Amino acid sequence: MRSTRNVSYLSIILFIITAWFTVFFFWNFIEFNNHVSGILRAGNLSFRGNAHEIITYYMNGCAPYLFYALVMGTLGWLLIKLRPKFVVETTAIPVIPVCNCEEEDMVE
């Protein structure tokens, strides 16, 4: 059976942005990792005593993209979950005007 559930365009756009931020996070993480490991191998930096600076370097360069990806993904997921699954159809009850017989000279 085919699902008739519609996904909003905004949630699809948010998921595309999420994927873009996730790819950018991993790309930056690999680049930062190569850079830091190159410096560590060259002996210009040691992890002992400089761990805080190295972690801060990763957090400033990579973590914002992971945070943005999580926020955009959560917003896209919320748009799907909070969208109403059905529409309640209501019918208006017609109002029938009541005749005031005294005004229309219908009293006998």
FIDO-444676 format. One record per residue: residue in one letter; chain; x, y, z of N, C-alpha, C, O, CB in turn. Coordinates in nm, 3 decimals. Glycine has a CB too. Layout:
BEGIN
 res chain  n.east n.north    n.up ca.east ca.north   ca.up  c.east c.north    c.up  o.east o.north    o.up cb.east cb.north   cb.up
   A     A       X       Y       Z       X        Y       Z       X       Y       Z       X       Y       Z       X        Y       Z
...
***
This chain:
BEGIN
 res chain  n.east n.north    n.up ca.east ca.north   ca.up  c.east c.north    c.up  o.east o.north    o.up cb.east cb.north   cb.up
   M     A   0.085  -0.117   0.000   0.000    0.000   0.000   0.089   0.123   0.000   0.192   0.126   0.067  -0.096    0.000   0.121
   R     A   0.051   0.219  -0.071   0.129    0.341  -0.088   0.093   0.442   0.021  -0.025   0.463   0.050   0.105    0.402  -0.228
   S     A   0.195   0.505   0.080   0.171    0.604   0.183   0.134   0.737   0.119   0.196   0.779   0.021   0.295    0.619   0.273
   T     A   0.034   0.801   0.175  -0.009    0.930   0.122   0.040   1.044   0.210  -0.010   1.156   0.201  -0.160    0.935   0.109
   R     A   0.136   1.015   0.294   0.186    1.117   0.386   0.274   1.217   0.311   0.368   1.178   0.242   0.266    1.052   0.502
   N     A   0.242   1.342   0.323   0.318    1.447   0.257   0.422   1.504   0.351   0.393   1.530   0.468   0.225    1.558   0.206
   V     A   0.541   1.523   0.301   0.648    1.586   0.377   0.661   1.728   0.323   0.665   1.748   0.201   0.784    1.507   0.367
   S     A   0.668   1.825   0.412   0.675    1.964   0.367   0.809   1.993   0.301   0.911   1.930   0.332   0.652    2.060   0.485
   Y     A   0.806   2.087   0.211   0.928    2.127   0.141   1.031   2.186   0.237   1.151   2.170   0.217   0.896    2.227   0.030
   L     A   0.983   2.254   0.339   1.074    2.315   0.435   1.153   2.208   0.511   1.272   2.227   0.537   0.996    2.402   0.533
   S     A   1.089   2.098   0.548   1.163    1.993   0.618   1.264   1.925   0.524   1.371   1.885   0.569   1.065    1.888   0.674
   I     A   1.232   1.912   0.397   1.328    1.856   0.302   1.448   1.950   0.287   1.562   1.904   0.283   1.261    1.832   0.163
   I     A   1.423   2.079   0.280   1.532    2.176   0.272   1.617   2.171   0.398   1.740   2.178   0.390   1.476    2.319   0.250
   L     A   1.554   2.158   0.513   1.629    2.149   0.639   1.715   2.023   0.643   1.827   2.026   0.694   1.534    2.152   0.758
   F     A   1.665   1.912   0.590   1.744    1.789   0.588   1.861   1.800   0.490   1.968   1.744   0.514   1.656    1.668   0.549
   I     A   1.842   1.872   0.380   1.953    1.894   0.286   2.060   1.981   0.352   2.179   1.954   0.337   1.902    1.962   0.155
   I     A   2.018   2.084   0.424   2.114    2.168   0.496   2.184   2.087   0.604   2.304   2.105   0.628   2.042    2.291   0.558
   T     A   2.110   1.997   0.670   2.171    1.909   0.771   2.279   1.823   0.710   2.387   1.809   0.766   2.064    1.821   0.837
   A     A   2.250   1.765   0.595   2.350    1.681   0.528   2.472   1.763   0.488   2.585   1.717   0.501   2.290    1.613   0.404
   W     A   2.450   1.885   0.441   2.560    1.972   0.401   2.648   2.007   0.521   2.771   2.001   0.511   2.506    2.100   0.337
   F     A   2.586   2.042   0.634   2.663    2.073   0.754   2.737   1.950   0.807   2.848   1.962   0.858   2.571    2.129   0.863
   T     A   2.675   1.832   0.796   2.741    1.710   0.842   2.864   1.679   0.757   2.969   1.644   0.810   2.644    1.591   0.838
   V     A   2.851   1.691   0.627   2.966    1.669   0.538   3.074   1.771   0.568   3.192   1.736   0.572   2.923    1.679   0.390
   F     A   3.036   1.895   0.588   3.134    1.999   0.618   3.202   1.973   0.752   3.321   2.000   0.767   3.066    2.136   0.619
   F     A   3.127   1.920   0.851   3.187    1.886   0.980   3.295   1.779   0.963   3.406   1.794   1.013   3.078    1.836   1.078
   F     A   3.261   1.671   0.893   3.359    1.562   0.876   3.479   1.608   0.794   3.592   1.569   0.822   3.292    1.442   0.809
   W     A   3.454   1.689   0.693   3.565    1.739   0.612   3.659   1.826   0.697   3.781   1.809   0.691   3.511    1.821   0.491
   N     A   3.603   1.917   0.775   3.685    1.999   0.863   3.755   1.916   0.969   3.871   1.942   1.002   3.599    2.106   0.929
   F     A   3.687   1.815   1.023   3.749    1.731   1.125   3.871   1.659   1.068   3.975   1.652   1.134   3.647    1.629   1.180
   I     A   3.859   1.605   0.949   3.972    1.536   0.885   4.086   1.634   0.858   4.202   1.602   0.882   3.928    1.467   0.754
   E     A   4.051   1.753   0.808   4.155    1.853   0.781   4.225   1.898   0.910   4.348   1.909   0.912   4.094    1.974   0.710
   F     A   4.150   1.924   1.014   4.210    1.963   1.142   4.293   1.850   1.200   4.400   1.873   1.255   4.102    2.005   1.241
   N     A   4.244   1.727   1.187   4.318    1.612   1.238   4.451   1.595   1.164   4.553   1.568   1.227   4.235    1.485   1.226
   N     A   4.450   1.610   1.033   4.575    1.602   0.957   4.672   1.713   0.996   4.792   1.690   1.007   4.546    1.609   0.807
   H     A   4.619   1.831   1.017   4.703    1.945   1.054   4.767   1.924   1.193   4.887   1.942   1.210   4.621    2.075   1.053
   V     A   4.685   1.885   1.290   4.735    1.866   1.427   4.831   1.748   1.433   4.934   1.756   1.499   4.619    1.845   1.524
   S     A   4.798   1.639   1.366   4.889    1.524   1.370   5.021   1.554   1.300   5.124   1.501   1.340   4.823    1.402   1.304
   G     A   5.018   1.639   1.197   5.143    1.681   1.132   5.230   1.763   1.226   5.352   1.746   1.230   5.112    1.761   1.006
   I     A   5.167   1.851   1.300   5.243    1.933   1.396   5.297   1.845   1.509   5.410   1.864   1.553   5.153    2.046   1.454
   L     A   5.217   1.750   1.556   5.262    1.660   1.662   5.378   1.572   1.615   5.474   1.549   1.689   5.146    1.572   1.711
   R     A   5.369   1.523   1.491   5.478    1.440   1.437   5.607   1.518   1.417   5.716   1.464   1.434   5.436    1.378   1.304
   A     A   5.593   1.644   1.380   5.712    1.727   1.359   5.779   1.765   1.490   5.893   1.811   1.491   5.674    1.853   1.282
   G     A   5.710   1.746   1.599   5.767    1.776   1.729   5.753   1.921   1.769   5.809   1.963   1.870   5.911    1.739   1.730
   N     A   5.679   1.999   1.693   5.659    2.140   1.727   5.557   2.158   1.839   5.548   2.266   1.898   5.615    2.217   1.603
   L     A   5.482   2.054   1.867   5.378    2.062   1.968   5.369   1.926   2.036   5.380   1.823   1.970   5.241    2.104   1.906
   S     A   5.348   1.926   2.166   5.326    1.800   2.236   5.186   1.802   2.295   5.136   1.907   2.335   5.434    1.778   2.348
   F     A   5.125   1.686   2.301   4.989    1.679   2.354   4.988   1.708   2.503   4.896   1.772   2.553   4.927    1.541   2.327
   R     A   5.089   1.663   2.572   5.099    1.685   2.715   5.127   1.834   2.740   5.226   1.887   2.690   5.210    1.596   2.779
   G     A   5.043   1.897   2.814   5.057    2.040   2.842   4.985   2.129   2.743   4.956   2.245   2.774   5.202    2.076   2.843
   N     A   4.954   2.078   2.625   4.883    2.157   2.523   4.749   2.094   2.485   4.692   2.130   2.382   4.970    2.171   2.399
   A     A   4.700   2.004   2.565   4.575    1.934   2.533   4.458   2.032   2.523   4.372   2.020   2.437   4.545    1.826   2.638
   H     A   4.457   2.128   2.613   4.348    2.226   2.612   4.346   2.305   2.482   4.240   2.329   2.425   4.361    2.321   2.732
   E     A   4.462   2.347   2.434   4.469    2.424   2.310   4.429   2.339   2.189   4.363   2.388   2.097   4.610    2.479   2.291
   I     A   4.469   2.212   2.191   4.434    2.123   2.080   4.284   2.097   2.077   4.222   2.102   1.970   4.511    1.989   2.090
   I     A   4.226   2.071   2.192   4.081    2.046   2.199   4.005   2.173   2.161   3.904   2.167   2.091   4.039    1.998   2.340
   T     A   4.053   2.288   2.207   3.990    2.415   2.171   3.999   2.439   2.021   3.905   2.492   1.961   4.055    2.531   2.247
   Y     A   4.108   2.400   1.960   4.126    2.413   1.816   4.021   2.331   1.741   3.960   2.378   1.645   4.268    2.369   1.775
   Y     A   4.001   2.207   1.786   3.898    2.123   1.725   3.758   2.181   1.749   3.676   2.187   1.658   3.906    1.980   1.780
   M     A   3.732   2.223   1.871   3.599    2.273   1.905   3.565   2.401   1.827   3.451   2.419   1.784   3.590    2.300   2.055
   N     A   3.662   2.488   1.809   3.636    2.611   1.735   3.622   2.586   1.586   3.550   2.660   1.517   3.746    2.711   1.760
   G     A   3.688   2.484   1.535   3.686    2.461   1.391   3.579   2.365   1.345   3.528   2.379   1.234   3.816    2.410   1.348
   C     A   3.544   2.267   1.427   3.453    2.161   1.382   3.317   2.162   1.451   3.215   2.138   1.387   3.518    2.028   1.403
   A     A   3.315   2.188   1.580   3.193    2.173   1.658   3.077   2.261   1.611   2.963   2.216   1.619   3.222    2.204   1.801
   P     A   3.100   2.383   1.564   2.984    2.462   1.519   2.906   2.395   1.407   2.783   2.404   1.403   3.029    2.599   1.473
   Y     A   2.975   2.328   1.315   2.905    2.261   1.205   2.824   2.142   1.254   2.715   2.114   1.202   3.005    2.216   1.099
   L     A   2.876   2.071   1.353   2.799    1.961   1.413   2.677   2.016   1.485   2.569   1.958   1.476   2.887    1.879   1.510
   F     A   2.693   2.125   1.556   2.581    2.188   1.626   2.474   2.234   1.526   2.355   2.209   1.547   2.629    2.307   1.711
   Y     A   2.516   2.300   1.418   2.420    2.346   1.318   2.347   2.228   1.253   2.227   2.235   1.226   2.491    2.429   1.210
   A     A   2.420   2.120   1.228   2.357    2.002   1.169   2.253   1.943   1.264   2.144   1.905   1.221   2.464    1.895   1.135
   L     A   2.285   1.937   1.392   2.189    1.885   1.490   2.065   1.974   1.500   1.953   1.924   1.510   2.255    1.871   1.627
   V     A   2.085   2.105   1.499   1.971    2.197   1.508   1.883   2.186   1.384   1.761   2.178   1.396   2.020    2.342   1.527
   M     A   1.943   2.187   1.266   1.864    2.180   1.143   1.792   2.045   1.131   1.677   2.040   1.088   1.955    2.203   1.020
   G     A   1.859   1.938   1.168   1.795    1.806   1.164   1.680   1.796   1.261   1.576   1.738   1.230   1.897    1.698   1.194
   T     A   1.698   1.853   1.380   1.590    1.853   1.479   1.471   1.935   1.431   1.356   1.895   1.449   1.640    1.906   1.613
   L     A   1.497   2.049   1.371   1.387    2.131   1.319   1.312   2.059   1.207   1.190   2.063   1.202   1.440    2.265   1.268
   G     A   1.385   1.993   1.117   1.320    1.917   1.011   1.237   1.802   1.065   1.127   1.775   1.016   1.422    1.863   0.915
   W     A   1.289   1.736   1.168   1.217    1.624   1.230   1.092   1.675   1.301   0.986   1.613   1.293   1.308    1.548   1.330
   L     A   1.104   1.789   1.370   0.988    1.846   1.438   0.879   1.889   1.340   0.760   1.874   1.368   1.030    1.965   1.523
   L     A   0.920   1.942   1.225   0.820    1.979   1.125   0.741   1.857   1.077   0.621   1.867   1.050   0.886    2.048   1.007
   I     A   0.809   1.744   1.066   0.739    1.623   1.023   0.648   1.571   1.133   0.534   1.533   1.108   0.840    1.513   0.981
   K     A   0.699   1.570   1.257   0.621    1.514   1.368   0.505   1.602   1.410   0.401   1.551   1.452   0.711    1.491   1.486
   L     A   0.519   1.733   1.399   0.413    1.823   1.445   0.310   1.854   1.338   0.209   1.919   1.365   0.473    1.952   1.493
   R     A   0.334   1.807   1.217   0.238    1.830   1.109   0.115   1.743   1.133   0.128   1.624   1.163   0.301    1.799   0.969
   P     A  -0.003   1.800   1.122  -0.124    1.719   1.145  -0.137   1.609   1.040  -0.116   1.632   0.921  -0.249    1.808   1.145
   K     A  -0.173   1.489   1.087  -0.184    1.374   0.998  -0.318   1.369   0.925  -0.331   1.304   0.821  -0.163    1.246   1.076
   F     A  -0.416   1.436   0.979  -0.546    1.438   0.915  -0.609   1.575   0.936  -0.572   1.650   1.027  -0.638    1.325   0.972
   V     A  -0.703   1.605   0.851  -0.773    1.733   0.860  -0.915   1.703   0.901  -0.984   1.622   0.838  -0.768    1.812   0.725
   V     A  -0.959   1.768   1.005  -1.096    1.750   1.052  -1.185   1.842   0.971  -1.168   1.964   0.971  -1.110    1.778   1.205
   E     A  -1.279   1.780   0.901  -1.371    1.860   0.822  -1.494   1.890   0.905  -1.554   1.801   0.966  -1.410    1.787   0.691
   T     A  -1.530   2.015   0.907  -1.650    2.055   0.979  -1.750   2.109   0.880  -1.715   2.168   0.777  -1.618    2.160   1.089
   T     A  -1.874   2.089   0.912  -1.980    2.144   0.827  -2.054   2.248   0.908  -2.080   2.230   1.027  -2.078    2.032   0.776
   A     A  -2.086   2.355   0.844  -2.158    2.463   0.911  -2.306   2.426   0.917  -2.364   2.378   0.820  -2.138    2.598   0.837
   I     A  -2.363   2.450   1.029  -2.507    2.427   1.045  -2.578   2.552   0.996  -2.553   2.663   1.044  -2.545    2.395   1.196
   P     A  -2.667   2.534   0.900  -2.735    2.654   0.847  -2.825   2.718   0.953  -2.894   2.650   1.029  -2.818    2.619   0.722
   V     A  -2.821   2.847   0.955  -2.906    2.921   1.049  -3.033   2.960   0.977  -3.030   3.029   0.875  -2.832    3.047   1.105
   I     A  -3.143   2.914   1.030  -3.273    2.945   0.971  -3.331   3.062   1.049  -3.352   3.053   1.170  -3.370    2.820   0.973
   P     A  -3.358   3.170   0.980  -3.414    3.285   1.053  -3.555   3.254   1.104  -3.637   3.192   1.035  -3.416    3.411   0.963
   V     A  -3.579   3.299   1.224  -3.711    3.278   1.284  -3.800   3.395   1.244  -3.762   3.512   1.255  -3.701    3.265   1.441
   C     A  -3.916   3.362   1.200  -4.009    3.464   1.153  -4.081   3.528   1.272  -4.137   3.459   1.357  -4.111    3.404   1.055
   N     A  -4.077   3.659   1.276  -4.153    3.730   1.377  -4.288   3.765   1.314  -4.301   3.859   1.236  -4.076    3.859   1.427
   C     A  -4.383   3.688   1.351  -4.513    3.698   1.286  -4.585   3.829   1.315  -4.666   3.871   1.232  -4.600    3.584   1.328
   E     A  -4.561   3.894   1.426  -4.630    4.018   1.458  -4.587   4.130   1.363  -4.668   4.215   1.328  -4.601    4.059   1.603
   E     A  -4.463   4.129   1.321  -4.416    4.235   1.233  -4.468   4.217   1.091  -4.478   4.314   1.016  -4.264    4.241   1.233
   E     A  -4.498   4.097   1.054  -4.539    4.073   0.916  -4.690   4.063   0.901  -4.740   4.017   0.799  -4.474    3.946   0.866
   D     A  -4.760   4.106   0.999  -4.908    4.105   0.997  -4.963   3.967   0.969  -5.060   3.953   0.894  -4.960    4.202   0.892
   M     A  -4.904   3.869   1.025  -4.953    3.735   1.005  -5.041   3.689   1.120  -5.096   3.579   1.117  -4.838    3.640   0.987
   V     A  -5.054   3.771   1.219  -5.139    3.735   1.331  -5.284   3.760   1.290  -5.318   3.864   1.233  -5.102    3.817   1.459
   E     A  -5.368   3.660   1.320  -5.509    3.676   1.282  -5.596   3.702   1.398  -5.717   3.717   1.382  -5.559    3.556   1.210
***
